[in-house]
Amino acid sequence: MWHRAHIVILFVFGLSIGVVCSANQPSAALELTIEGEPVQGGLLIARTTPGAVVHLDERPLKLDAEGRFVFGFGRDAATEALLIVQHMDQQIDYPLSVRQRDYQVQRIDGLPSKMVSPDQKALERIRRENRQIAQVRAGYTESDAFRAGFILPAEGPISGVYGSQRILNGEPRRPHFGLDIAAPTGTAVIAPAAGTVALAEPDLYFTGGTLMIDHGRGITSVFSHLSALTVSEGDFVAQGEKIGEIGATGRATGPHLDWRVNWFEVRLDPALLLND
C-alpha cells in the first residue's frame, strides 16, 4: 500500500521547485526537485530519490541511476498534468498547472501545388522519411549534453515561431513547431547544444538538407533546409561548432533555418530553451 506523503512546496517559475516529503514511516524522506516552468512547449528537468518510479499522468518516465529525469509539454498540452513519484512505501502526487499560450496565424500563398498536395509517389517517400526521423526521436541516451543550455544556431532575424498556424495556398496546415531564422544561403549553422549527430541527409522531401542532433535524455534537435552539411552521422559536436549552412532546400520559400526541438515525440519550443 502506498502512503501519501506530507508535502511542503516552494515554487518559483523558471527557477526550481523543492519538494520534501515525509511519510509516516521510518524510511528516508522521498525528495523531488523540478527546474523550469510547466508551459506549453516547455521542458522541465527534475530529480528524485534514486530507484523511484515516476509517471507523468499515465506515461512512465526514464530515470538515471541518480534519479534524474526530464519531461516536456507539447503545443496543445492540457491545462493540468499529474506527476506521480513512487518509492518503497511512499508516493508523491504532484499536480502541475500548465500555462496555456496563444499562437500566431501565418498565410503563405504562391507555393507550387505539388508541394502543398504531394502526389502518391511523393507521399510514399514522405512516409519513409518520417519513419526515419521518428526512429531517431525515439532514441534515449543518458547524455547530459543539454544541461549546458541552448544558444541560437544561426544569426539572422526570426521569421517564424513555434506554434504558429500556417495556411498554404488557402489550405490550413499543421502548426509550425520550429524557430525559423532567415539568412542568406551559405550562412553558418552551429550546434545550439552539444550532442551526437544522429541523422545527416542532404535531400529530404519537405526539409531538404537535414541534420538531427541527439542531446541526451530523448531531447533532439532537427535543422532543416540546409544547403550544406559539414558533419556526419556519429560525429560528436560541441556547442557552437559549425554543423552546416543555411539554404532553401526542400519545401521552402526562401533561405532560412528551421530549428526544431523534441522530447521524444513531444514538440518543444526552441525559444524557451535558450540561455538568457
Secondary structure, 3 states (H helix, E strand, C coil): CCEECEEEEEECCCCEEEEEEECCCCCCCEEEEEECCCECCCEEEEEECCCCEEEECCEECCCCCCCEEEEECCCCCCCEEEEEEEECCEEEEEEEECECCCCCEEEECCCCHHHHCCCHHHHHHHHHHHHHHHHHHCCCCCCCHHHHCECCCCCCCEEECCCCEEEECCEEEEECCCEEEECCCCCEEECCCCEEEEEEEEEECCCEEEEEEEEECCEEEEEEEEEEECCCCCCEECCCCEEEEEECCCCCCCCEEEEEEEECCEEECHHHHECC
